[in-house]
Amino acid sequence: MGIAFPTPDEAVLARRTEILDGLSRLVAREALIVTEDERRAFETDGLTAYRQMPLAVVLPSTTAEVSAIMRFCHENGVKVVARGAGTSLAGGAIPQADAIVLGVAKMNRVLEVDFANRYARVEAGITNLGISQAVAHEGFFYAPDPSSQLACTIAGNIAMNSGGAHCLKYGVTTNNLLGVTLVMLDGTVASIGGDHLDSAGYDLLGLVTGSEGQLGIVTEATVRILRAAEGARPALFGFARVEDAGACTAAIIGAGIIPVALEYMDKPAIQICEAFAHAGYPLDVEAMLIVEVEGSDAEIDDMLRRIVAIAEPFHPTTIRVSQSEAESAAIWKGRKSAFGATGRVADYICMDGTIPTGQLPHVLKRIGEIASSYGLGVANVFHAGDGNLHPLVMFDTNKPGEMEKAEAVGEEILKLCVEVGGCLTGEHGVGIEKRDLMTYQFNAVDLAQQMRVRGVFDPLWLLNPAKVFPLDGRLVA
């Protein structure tokens, strides 16, 4: 894909000392990071192949401080890159040389919990898991659960509209978000949505969710909390052919059954994860499905019987239903550890295309063919139930040209997703990774309209610039 960074504004770089002096009057001394060694921790995010040192890093503790910082940057023409925990796999939080990074990690408090009305109001720097832990004592949880839920923040989840393994039943961030506090570029603090679903007026909350930090900085969020089910149980299905696993997935969804999760892993992913997690995965299969259902014991038994019956025509060589909480935890440990486990054996880039579930058999076959044509390996692990693919294209960064080959494989996979009726991203966002592929999914009119909307909130294009839209996109807006 050949990621390029724009030429920095030399006038801003020349004013760095002046800018730092101004910022130092707005936050505590320890909240402003200026030395090269300290800034280096913020030069990249989960897309570690690309790095850029920021002008400075500011870590505010309140919405008022964020407002003051934004007003200062607006008045002084300074670009702002929002950052939660930096787990973005699309380069959404990678800075620019003439931009400050505004991190919300210090803003991590639970502000209010209303169990009767099933919502929690939190600061945007709290983690997904942090919300669930705060309400677990009353039998509630927060549904979106990306693999990085231990680290990723609500701010980043809102920016990318993140999902996770259980999004098949419970939806992604936008389905679990009720309201936000948004700090605009000029420092204005706006409340959008509320403490209930479908607030009156324009759906500005839907516009902000997935906007990748280009419309404002989210400092607080009101989210839905849900009652935990009586119980849940996963089952493993191993298949001798990749195509059979894909077809079985489509058949389960086509039958009208909505498991709480339906995850896919191919042979390379199974072997990598089993070596790390020792989850008891079958190593003699080409593909595996993890299907989890929840409810009462009777409901679980009934759904699993129906799912087994649906799977049988696709000749599963392994069927194993979890018999204990420890076995269930091990099964999910393997799946949740997939990205980290793969990083132990190879460098990789993780794609994020989404396709119609009926296209799974064809697309999975083509992904293997594409990777083989470049001489690279690929491990597939993804949310099969809603067609959100996460192929891990593996390469060796120490071998000249391999990273470029991996990028080419990734580009072909994403184009394939669009060709079969899907889209470029399901939950990782566009960032810089897919920026130059936006013209493959959208025509000039589509992109111009999107950029006009962005321009209403950020007419100076100072918020997370050089992301989402092609670098020359502003010229045609």
C-alpha positions, 0 to 999 in steps of 0.5 A: 500500500506504500503509506506516505506521510505529508510534508510537515508545516515548517512554520509550525515546526519553527514555532515549537518552543512557542507552542510548548510554552502555550501548552505548558500554561494549560496542563500540569507539568507532568502532563506535557511530554516534550523530550525526544525519549518520552515522545518516542513512546507515542510515535506509533500505535498497533500498526507498528510498521510506521512511525512518526515523532509528534511535536509534543504529547499532552495528557489532560485529566478533565474535559475542561483541559481538553477544551482549553488545549483544543482552543489553543490549537485552533487559534494557533493552527496546530494539528491534533491527533487523538489517542486512547491506548494506541491499540489501533491496527490501522494507524489511526493514532500515528502522529505527524511531525507538526501535530500534538498527540492528545491522549485521554488515558488519564481520563478513566473514571466511572462517573455514574452507573444507573442499573435500573435504566441500564447505563453507565457514564464513563470517561473516555479513557476507561477500558472496555473491561474496566466498565464490565468490572465496574458493573459485574457485582450486579450481574451486568456487563458491557458487550463490545469485547475486542481482543484488546479489551484489556487495554483499548479505551472507549475513546478508541472504540468510538473512533473506530466503531469497534466490535469483538467476538460477541458483536454477532449478538450484541452489536458493535460500539454504535449499538451500545453507545447512548451519548457522548461529550464531544470537544470541538476544534474551537474548544466548544463542549457539546453533549450528543445523545443522552442516557437512552436509545434514539435521542431526538433530532439528527443522528449526530451520535451515529456520525461521531461513532466511527469518525476516527477523531476527525470531528472532535475529541470524545471525553465522556461516554454513556454506554448501555450495560446489559444483564449477563446471561444465566450461562454460556457454553462454546463448542469447537467444530473442526473441518478437513476443508476450509470451504466446509467451515465457511459454508457451515458458518453461512448455513448457521446464520441462514438458519436464523440462529444467532449465537453469541459468537461465531469465530473462525480459525484456519490451520496456521492460526490454530497451530499458532494459538495452540502452541501459545495457549494450550487450549486443546485445539485439534491440530489435524484440521484445516479450519475450526469454528468456535460457536458460543451460545448462552441462556439457561441450561435447557436453551444452551442444550437445545441450540447446540443440538440444532447447530450440531445438526446443521454442521453435520452435512459439512462433515466436521471431523471434530465436534467438542462441546465445552464441559466446564468453565475452565475448558470454556476459558481455555477455548477463548484464551486461544482465540483472544491471544491470536494476534499476540501469539502470531507476533511470536512467530512472524511479523504480520499485518492484520486486515479488516475487510467485511464480506457477506457471509455467503461469500465466505467459502469463495473469499477464504479460498482466494485469500490463500491463493493471493498469499501463495502467489506472493510466497507469503503465509496467512493465518485467518482468525476472524468474526465469521458470523458477521463476515468481519475478516482478520487475515494475518499476512505474515512476513519477515521484516528483516528480508528486503521486500517482504513487507512490501509484498505483505502490503500488496497481499493486504491490498488485494484482499481488501479489494476482493472484499469490496468486489464481493459486496463487502467493504474495506473495514469492519471495526479497525477503521481506515486510518492510514492503512486503507486511506489510499483504497478509499477510491476503490470503494467510493467514487469522487462524489461519495468522497466529496460528500464525506469530506464536506461533512468533515469540513463542517466540524473541522474546516481547517483540517487540523483533527487527525489529518492525513487519515481516512481520505487520500492525501490529495482528497482535500483538494477535491472536497 
